[in-house]
Amino acid sequence: MSDLVRLTIEGRPVEAPAGTSVLEAAKLAGVLVPHYCYHPSLPVAGVCRMCLVEVEKSPKLAASCATPVAEGMVVHVESPQAKAARRAVLEFLLINHPLDCPICDQAGECELQDYVYQEGRATTRFADYAKRFNPVEDFGPDILYVPNRCILCTRCVRFMEHLAEHPVLNVSERGDRAYIGIFEGAALDHGWAGNVVDLCPVGSLVSKDFLHKARAWDLDKTPSICPGCTQGCNVTIETRDNQVLRVRPRPNPDLNRHFMCDYGRLGYGWLNRTDRIEAPLVRDGSRLVPVDWDRALGRALDLVRGARGPCVALVSPGASCEALERVAQLVGAGGGAGAFRVAKGDEIPLPGVPDLALRTERAPNVAGALAAGFTRDWDGAAARARSAALVLVLDEPLHGLGAAQAWGPMIYIGTVLPDEARGAAAVVLPSATMAEEDGTFRNIGGRIQPYHQARAAPGMARPAAWILEEILDALGVGVGAQA
């Protein structure tokens, strides 16, 4: 193709689109050029000087983040001159960087640690480390700034100025007195401000929510989808001892780039709830008593088979596509229908990234519920439940619906048992959260995305799709029955 530029990096031939930086072209060749200030989703600054490389026929080393590829260019990343320059930069940074690794949350995923171990000096020529600033500054609701650790890469400043369009950060002072300052009276309280913690290559910007919770090497990391809204940002769920401790964005250039909003980042607490349903329950008079799965599924099957008339399903748009499709199949077989409702809030965009926002509808699978045939006629469905032959509830809290005892026979499948279901359900089947199962969500653009199990479900809880498939199989209409 005419717009491809051919060059050689570390002896490897590379073809890259015109305008590509040498640093990004090196990635195509499988060569990592160490860097700090550069980030693929931020404007280029070229201030850290860590990405210096040797370009043949060039009189001096070049900053690979700011140097575009050229036809026939020959680049050396590991030449003696380039490595010496990087060692000098690392030594310069370590002159004033405190030895906070034993207490720093970033230890284990710190780029300064990584590069010093990879190619730094074995010893320093300086006897003491200077600590000139106050230890910690409070930048906002969830963000602390530790200026002594800061290497002035300015990623945070550029993110807030160019992407969040909320320019409250700056580089204050000059020379060896410089630090990241925040304007008087301002705070990092923007709905996407938490991304500066991810962008920081060292432990200078830290999250209060994660502070001192775990070491990076203690965390199990699982690819998932943010359940906070219909945007469907790709995330990583990080767990330790079967508890979700942190949720961070996972790069997807077509959807959320490298970012996620604070609502999704900090809203994971419900995944660790301790008031979960842990065993199947069957009504015995006025009480719900725990039973094994065989008895509970048998009772649910009796209710389905005994239903004489239309069924009504009240579902959550936070359930997986697989579970919603099976509910639709179950109630549709009896001429029934279903509906959902979804919590709403203000839309908060990230202005510098097109089509990326915390969406108004705060559930991950509204499009999946609509695709499965459920409607938004919640009030109509709740009214029909009073005369329905069977009411099937899928992880819907039922708040504000009054006395559910007046409804038809109820099968409740969910993670937490609301009071309305406690007094009305004939069968309660404990289901897993999205962090405890594999499944898919359909986002606002119709993209179907998989998520994966990050922790074990409590007690006897099972994925809702598995529970419904067991009932459908027994009826002879499930996937297993058709095989």
C-alpha positions in Angstrom: 0.0 0.0 0.0 1.2 3.5 -0.9 0.6 4.9 2.6 2.8 2.4 4.3 6.3 3.4 5.3 9.0 0.8 5.4 11.7 1.0 8.1 14.0 -1.2 10.2 13.8 -1.3 14.0 16.3 -3.4 15.9 17.1 -5.3 12.7 13.5 -6.1 12.1 11.7 -4.9 9.0 8.5 -3.0 9.8 5.7 -1.5 7.7 3.7 1.3 9.5 1.2 3.8 8.3 2.6 7.3 7.5 2.5 9.5 10.5 3.0 6.7 13.0 5.5 7.4 15.7 8.7 5.4 15.9 7.5 4.2 19.4 4.2 2.8 18.0 6.0 1.3 15.0 8.4 -0.5 17.4 5.4 -2.2 19.0 4.5 -3.6 15.6 8.0 -5.1 15.5 7.6 -6.6 18.9 10.0 -4.1 20.5 9.1 -2.2 23.6 10.6 1.3 23.9 10.6 2.3 27.6 8.6 5.5 28.1 6.8 7.5 30.8 5.0 10.6 29.4 3.7 8.9 26.3 0.3 7.3 26.3 -1.5 6.2 23.1 -4.7 8.0 24.1 -3.1 11.3 25.2 -1.5 14.2 23.2 2.2 13.8 22.9 4.3 15.8 25.3 7.9 14.5 24.9 9.0 15.6 28.4 10.3 12.4 30.1 13.1 11.7 27.6 12.9 8.0 28.5 12.1 6.9 25.0 15.3 8.1 23.3 16.5 5.9 20.4 19.3 6.1 17.9 18.3 6.8 14.3 21.0 6.2 11.8 22.2 9.4 10.0 20.6 11.5 12.7 23.1 13.8 14.6 21.5 13.1 18.0 19.2 10.7 19.8 15.5 11.1 19.0 12.4 11.0 21.2 10.6 8.0 19.6 7.2 9.2 20.8 7.4 12.4 18.9 9.4 11.2 15.8 7.3 10.0 12.9 8.5 7.1 10.8 10.3 7.8 7.5 11.0 5.6 4.5 14.2 3.6 4.9 14.7 4.8 8.5 17.0 2.5 10.6 16.3 2.6 14.4 18.4 1.2 17.2 16.6 0.9 20.6 19.3 -1.2 22.4 22.4 0.6 21.1 25.0 1.7 23.7 24.1 5.3 23.2 20.4 4.8 23.7 20.8 2.6 26.7 23.2 5.0 28.3 20.7 7.8 27.8 17.9 5.8 29.5 20.2 4.9 32.4 20.9 8.6 32.9 17.2 9.4 32.9 16.5 6.7 35.4 19.4 7.9 37.7 18.0 11.4 37.4 14.6 10.3 38.5 15.9 8.3 41.4 17.9 11.2 42.8 14.7 12.5 44.4 12.4 9.5 44.3 11.8 8.1 47.9 12.2 4.4 48.6 8.5 4.0 49.3 8.2 0.6 47.5 7.4 -1.3 50.8 4.4 0.9 51.4 3.4 2.0 47.9 0.3 0.6 46.3 1.9 0.8 42.9 4.7 -1.7 43.8 4.5 -4.6 41.5 3.0 -2.6 38.6 5.3 0.5 38.8 7.0 1.4 35.5 9.9 3.0 37.4 10.5 -0.2 39.2 10.3 -2.2 36.0 12.6 -0.1 34.0 15.2 0.3 36.8 15.2 -3.5 37.2 15.5 -3.9 33.4 18.3 -1.5 32.6 19.0 0.9 35.4 22.3 1.4 37.2 23.3 -1.1 39.9 24.3 1.7 42.3 23.7 5.4 42.6 26.2 8.2 42.9 24.1 10.0 45.5 24.1 9.2 49.2 20.7 10.5 50.2 17.3 10.9 48.7 15.8 14.3 49.0 12.2 14.6 50.3 11.1 18.2 49.9 7.3 18.0 49.8 4.5 17.2 52.2 3.9 13.5 52.1 0.3 13.4 50.8 -2.1 15.9 49.3 -5.9 15.4 49.0 -6.9 16.0 45.4 -10.5 14.9 45.4 -13.1 12.5 46.6 -11.1 9.4 45.7 -7.6 10.7 44.8 -4.5 11.4 46.8 -1.3 12.9 45.4 2.1 11.9 46.8 4.4 14.6 45.3 7.7 13.0 46.4 7.0 10.0 44.1 6.0 12.2 41.1 8.2 12.0 38.0 6.3 14.9 36.2 5.2 12.8 33.2 2.1 15.2 33.0 -0.2 12.4 31.9 -2.7 13.5 34.6 -2.5 17.1 33.5 -3.1 16.2 29.8 -6.0 13.9 30.6 -7.9 16.5 32.6 -7.2 19.2 30.1 -7.7 17.5 26.8 -10.0 14.5 27.4 -12.0 15.4 30.5 -11.9 19.1 29.5 -11.8 20.0 33.2 -8.4 21.6 33.5 -7.8 21.8 37.2 -4.2 20.3 37.3 -1.0 22.0 36.3 2.8 21.8 36.7 3.6 24.3 39.5 7.1 25.8 40.0 10.0 24.9 37.8 13.2 22.8 37.8 13.8 20.5 40.7 11.0 22.2 42.7 8.3 21.4 40.2 5.2 19.3 41.2 1.7 18.7 40.0 -0.5 21.4 41.5 -4.3 21.8 41.6 -5.9 25.1 41.2 -7.1 26.8 44.4 -10.7 25.8 45.3 -10.7 23.0 42.6 -10.9 19.3 43.1 -10.6 16.2 41.0 -14.3 15.5 41.3 -15.0 15.1 37.6 -17.0 11.9 36.8 -13.9 10.4 34.9 -11.2 11.8 37.2 -10.2 8.3 38.5 -8.5 7.6 35.2 -5.5 9.7 36.4 -4.7 6.9 38.8 -4.5 4.4 36.0 -2.4 6.8 33.9 0.1 7.5 36.6 3.2 5.3 35.8 4.4 5.4 39.4 2.6 5.6 42.8 2.2 9.3 42.9 -1.6 9.4 42.3 -3.4 6.7 44.4 -7.0 5.7 44.9 -8.4 6.1 48.5 -10.7 3.2 47.8 -7.8 0.8 47.0 -5.3 2.3 49.5 -3.3 -0.5 51.3 -5.9 -3.1 50.4 -3.5 -5.5 48.5 -0.3 -5.9 46.6 -0.5 -6.1 42.9 0.9 -9.7 42.9 -1.8 -10.9 45.3 -4.6 -10.0 42.9 -6.3 -12.3 40.4 -7.3 -10.4 37.3 -10.3 -11.4 35.1 -11.5 -9.7 31.9 -15.1 -8.5 32.3 -17.6 -5.8 31.3 -18.6 -2.9 33.5 -22.2 -3.4 34.8 -22.6 0.3 35.6 -24.5 1.5 32.5 -25.3 0.6 28.9 -21.9 1.8 27.5 -20.4 -1.6 28.2 -16.8 -0.5 29.0 -14.3 -3.3 29.0 -12.8 -3.7 32.4 -10.7 -6.0 34.5 -12.1 -7.3 37.8 -9.3 -7.8 40.4 -10.0 -10.1 43.3 -8.2 -11.5 46.4 -9.5 -14.1 48.8 -12.8 -14.3 46.7 -13.4 -10.5 47.3 -13.6 -7.9 44.5 -11.0 -5.3 45.5 -10.7 -3.2 42.4 -12.2 -2.6 38.9 -10.0 -1.0 36.3 -10.5 -0.2 32.6 -9.3 -2.7 30.0 -8.2 -1.2 26.6 -10.7 -1.4 23.8 -9.9 1.1 21.0 -13.4 0.8 19.5 -15.4 1.4 22.7 -13.8 2.9 25.8 -10.1 3.3 24.7 -8.2 3.1 28.0 -10.8 4.6 30.3 -13.9 4.1 32.5 -16.0 6.4 34.6 -15.8 6.7 38.4 -19.4 5.4 38.8 -18.4 2.1 37.3 -15.0 2.1 38.9 -16.2 2.6 42.5 -19.6 0.9 42.3 -18.5 -2.7 42.7 -19.5 -3.0 46.4 -22.6 -4.9 45.6 -20.5 -7.8 44.3 -19.2 -8.4 47.8 -22.6 -8.3 49.6 -22.8 -10.7 52.5 -26.6 -11.0 52.7 -26.8 -13.3 49.7 -29.2 -16.2 49.1 -26.9 -19.2 49.5 -29.4 -22.1 49.3 -32.6 -22.9 47.3 -35.7 -22.2 49.4 -39.2 -23.7 49.1 -42.3 -22.4 50.9 -43.6 -24.5 53.7 -46.7 -22.7 55.1 -45.6 -19.3 56.1 -41.9 -20.1 56.0 -39.2 -20.5 53.4 -37.1 -23.6 54.2 -33.7 -24.5 52.6 -33.7 -27.6 50.4 -31.3 -29.2 47.9 -31.4 -28.3 44.2 -33.3 -31.3 43.1 -36.2 -30.6 45.4 -36.2 -26.9 44.5 -36.1 -27.4 40.8 -38.8 -30.1 41.1 -41.1 -27.6 42.9 -40.4 -24.9 40.3 -41.1 -27.4 37.5 -44.5 -28.3 39.2 -45.4 -24.6 39.2 -44.5 -24.2 35.5 -46.4 -27.3 34.5 -49.4 -26.4 36.7 -49.7 -22.8 35.3 -53.1 -22.5 33.5 -52.9 -19.2 31.7 -50.4 -16.6 30.8 -47.2 -16.1 32.8 -45.5 -12.8 33.6 -41.8 -12.3 33.9 -40.3 -9.3 35.7 -36.6 -9.2 34.9 -33.5 -7.2 35.6 -31.5 -5.6 32.7 -28.4 -6.5 34.6 -29.0 -10.2 33.9 -27.0 -11.9 31.1 -28.3 -12.3 27.6 -28.3 -16.0 28.1 -30.5 -15.8 31.2 -32.9 -13.3 29.6 -33.3 -15.4 26.5 -34.2 -18.5 28.6 -36.7 -16.5 30.7 -38.3 -15.3 27.4 -38.4 -18.9 26.2 -40.0 -20.2 29.4 -42.8 -17.6 29.8 -43.4 -17.3 26.0 -44.2 -21.0 25.8 -47.3 -20.3 28.0 -48.4 -17.2 26.1 -46.9 -14.9 28.6 -44.9 -11.7 28.4 -42.4 -9.8 30.5 -41.0 -6.4 31.2 -38.1 -4.6 32.9 -37.3 -1.3 34.5 -33.9 0.4 34.8 -32.5 3.1 37.2 -31.6 6.3 35.5 -29.2 9.2 36.1 -27.5 12.1 34.4 -25.3 11.3 31.4 -21.7 12.2 32.0 -19.5 12.1 28.8 -15.8 12.0 28.5 -15.7 15.0 26.0 -12.3 14.2 24.5 -13.4 10.7 23.4 -16.2 10.5 20.9 -19.3 8.4 21.9 -17.9 7.5 25.4 -20.1 8.4 28.4 -21.6 7.2 31.6 -25.0 6.6 30.1 -28.4 7.6 31.5 -29.6 4.0 31.9 -27.6 2.5 34.7 -27.7 -1.2 33.7 -25.4 -3.2 31.3 -28.0 -5.2 29.3 -31.0 -3.0 28.4 -30.4 -3.8 24.8 -30.2 -7.5 25.6 -33.5 -7.4 27.4 -35.1 -5.6 24.5 -33.6 -8.1 22.0 -35.0 -11.0 24.1 -38.5 -9.6 23.7 -39.0 -7.8 27.1 -40.7 -4.4 27.1 -40.4 -1.3 29.1 -44.1 -1.5 30.2 -43.2 -2.2 33.8 -46.4 -0.9 35.3 -48.5 -3.0 32.9 -46.5 -6.2 33.7 -46.8 -5.6 37.4 -50.6 -5.2 37.0 -50.8 -8.4 35.0 -48.9 -10.2 37.7 -51.9 -10.0 40.0 -53.9 -12.3 37.8 -51.0 -14.3 36.2 -50.9 -18.1 36.4 -47.2 -17.8 37.2 -44.9 -14.9 38.0 -41.2 -15.4 37.3 -38.8 -12.8 38.8 -35.2 -12.6 37.6 -33.1 -10.7 40.1 -35.5 -7.8 40.2 -35.6 -6.1 43.7 -39.4 -5.5 43.4 -39.1 -2.3 45.4 -42.2 -0.1 45.4 -44.6 -2.8 44.2 -46.6 -3.2 47.4 -47.9 -6.5 48.6 -46.6 -9.1 46.2 -48.6 -11.7 48.0 -51.6 -10.7 45.9 -49.8 -11.9 42.8 -50.0 -15.4 41.2 -47.5 -18.1 42.3 -43.9 -16.7 42.2 -40.6 -18.3 41.3 -37.8 -15.9 42.4 -34.4 -16.3 40.9 -31.9 -13.8 42.3 -28.9 -12.9 44.4 -30.5 -11.2 47.3 -34.0 -11.9 48.6 -36.2 -8.7 48.9 -38.9 -8.5 51.5 -41.6 -8.6 48.8 -40.3 -11.9 47.5 -39.7 -13.3 51.0 -43.4 -13.1 51.8 -44.7 -14.2 48.4 -42.3 -16.5 46.6 -43.2 -20.2 46.4 -39.6 -21.1 45.3 -36.4 -19.1 45.7 -33.5 -20.1 43.5 -30.1 -18.5 44.4 -28.3 -17.1 41.4 -24.7 -15.8 40.8 -23.8 -12.2 40.1 -22.0 -11.2 36.9 -18.7 -11.6 38.7 -19.5 -15.2 39.5 -20.5 -16.5 36.1 -19.6 -16.4 32.4 -22.0 -14.6 30.1 -22.6 -11.8 27.7 -24.1 -8.3 27.7 -25.4 -6.3 24.7 -24.4 -2.7 25.0 -26.1 0.5 23.8 -24.6 0.1 20.3 -25.8 -3.5 20.0 -22.3 -5.0 20.5 -22.4 -8.4 22.3 -19.5 -8.7 24.7 -18.4 -11.6 26.9 -17.6 -11.4 30.6 -16.0 -14.1 32.7 -16.2 -15.5 36.3 -13.9 -13.6 38.6 -14.9 -15.1 42.0 -16.7 -18.1 43.4 -20.5 -17.9 44.0 -21.5 -18.2 47.7 -23.0 -21.4 49.0 -25.2 -23.3 46.4 -25.8 -20.3 44.1 -25.6 -21.0 40.4 -25.7 -18.9 37.2 -29.3 -17.9 36.4 -28.8 -19.3 32.8 -27.9 -22.7 34.3 -31.0 -22.7 36.6 -33.4 -21.8 33.7 -31.8 -24.3 31.4 -32.4 -27.1 33.9 -36.1 -26.2 34.0 -36.3 -25.9 30.2 -34.5 -29.3 29.8 -37.0 -30.9 32.1 -39.8 -29.5 30.0 -38.2 -30.9 26.9 -37.5 -27.5 25.3 -34.0 -26.6 26.5 -30.7 -26.9 24.7 -29.8 -30.1 26.5 -33.2 -31.6 25.7 -32.8 -30.8 22.0 -29.3 -32.3 21.7 
